[in-house]
């Protein structure tokens, strides 16, 4: 599955869920608060900016934000919320595309780095972040922790969400550290489901830290969420802040 094929016009139209899910105030608010704090008076760059879920409210907080995004339909959806002068976007992939300028903060939210399906691409993403940052700049990643403990021996799939009208399950290829997320949505009164699938390469926190070191970063902090909850062995996700050395 090619990423440009996955994030097509239909996916872009359905992506935004104002006020609910990842657009809910209790999800989005702490994300924007923390990123605004980390950006300070500097500029921010979002890799895979999508429809602007985070970038638009962050820009409204007074942080100058630029985005990189592979999907033109997602950018078109973003343009219904913010014009080019308010939120510039460079079309391209987050592992290699260069945005103009230097930034205080580069960030990746909601597991997006796992959309890069090889370790080499994920390492390149760290290097791309580093070359956009000034000395002392930060790279922030929000990422799930692989929950392989929930995978029964001999099984390749787990159901991770089940609500009326929606089922979410993941299928695993543990040799390649790949999973495919399957999202089944059932319309009222229909016996058929609409399926959306997205492939990922999951990354353990220790592996992520090594990728960061290869690009010259140091781990500054890791929490279980954007509100600063302690990260433990039971945490299902983490927000990791990496920082470049401030220089001599």
ABEGO torsion letter per residue (X at the ends): XBAAAABBAAAAAAABBBGBEAABAAAAAAAAAAAAAAAEABBBBBBGAEAGAAAAAAAAAGBBBBBBBABAAAAAAAAAABBAAABBBBBEBAAABBBBEBBABBBBBGGAAAABABAAAAAAAAAAAAAABBBGBBBBBBBBBBBAAABBBGBABBBABBBBGBBBBBBBBAAAGBBBBBBBBBBBGBABBBBBBBBBBBBBAAAAAAAAAAAGBBBABBBABAAGBBBBAABABBBBBBBBBAEX
